[in-house]
Amino acid sequence: MIKGRMKTAKSQRSQLVNVGTPERPIWVSEKALQPETKEGGEWWAMIAEGSVVLKPEVLDRLLEVTESEKS
């Protein structure tokens, strides 16, 4: 995975992680990779309630990565 920084719409800096490839990056919040933490749980709750919307391929890849890290 590649870590990087990307500006948000609010001009804040968010820590993002590329769970894709360099050729086809998929940037997600670093918190999303830690669903067992308080911040990660809050992030996943926002996905569940629909306040954070991910493209299906992004969500699929994120689920793959978090499941493989549990193993």
Phi, psi and omega per residue, in radians:
M1 nan 2.593 -3.128
I2 -1.963 2.228 3.097
K3 -1.648 2.594 3.110
G4 -2.815 3.092 3.094
R5 -2.110 2.503 3.133
M6 -2.472 2.435 -3.140
K7 -1.291 2.456 3.044
T8 -1.635 3.012 -3.136
A9 -1.090 -0.458 -3.114
K10 -1.563 0.261 -3.126
S11 1.067 0.417 3.043
Q12 -1.716 2.755 3.107
R13 -1.721 2.240 3.104
S14 -2.034 2.449 3.085
Q15 -1.389 2.049 3.139
L16 -2.041 2.645 -3.141
V17 -2.201 2.364 3.086
N18 -1.502 1.959 3.091
V19 -1.705 0.080 3.084
G20 -1.714 -2.463 3.109
T21 -2.056 2.899 3.079
P22 -1.039 -0.595 -3.136
E23 -1.313 -0.584 -3.128
R24 -2.310 1.323 -3.082
P25 -1.179 2.536 3.016
I26 -2.240 1.780 -3.063
W27 -1.587 2.222 3.087
V28 -2.351 2.800 3.087
S29 -1.104 2.438 3.092
E30 -1.037 -0.543 3.120
K31 -1.074 -0.550 -3.113
A32 -1.122 -0.410 -3.128
L33 -1.472 -0.036 -3.125
Q34 -2.240 1.124 -3.059
P35 -1.119 -0.323 -3.122
E36 -1.412 -0.195 3.104
T37 -1.514 2.873 3.125
K38 -1.033 -0.856 -3.116
E39 -1.131 -0.715 3.113
G40 -1.146 -0.706 3.092
G41 -1.089 -0.686 3.095
E42 -1.130 -0.691 -3.139
W43 -1.117 -0.809 3.126
W44 -1.156 -0.570 3.075
A45 -1.115 -0.666 3.101
M46 -1.137 -0.626 3.067
I47 -1.129 -0.802 -3.099
A48 -1.075 -0.669 -3.108
E49 -1.493 -0.159 3.073
G50 1.621 0.072 3.107
S51 -1.387 -0.293 2.955
V52 -2.079 2.126 -3.102
V53 -2.015 2.217 3.117
L54 -2.008 2.580 3.013
K55 -1.105 2.591 -3.106
P56 -0.938 -0.713 -3.120
E57 -1.191 -0.551 3.095
V58 -1.216 -0.798 3.123
L59 -1.093 -0.743 3.111
D60 -1.037 -0.807 -3.121
R61 -1.154 -0.702 3.121
L62 -1.097 -0.735 3.097
L63 -1.122 -0.702 3.087
E64 -1.025 -0.824 -3.081
V65 -1.144 -0.796 -3.110
T66 -1.190 -0.604 3.096
E67 -1.202 -0.697 -3.131
S68 -1.205 -0.511 3.116
E69 -1.277 -0.417 3.095
K70 -1.272 -0.501 -3.090
S71 -1.311 nan nan
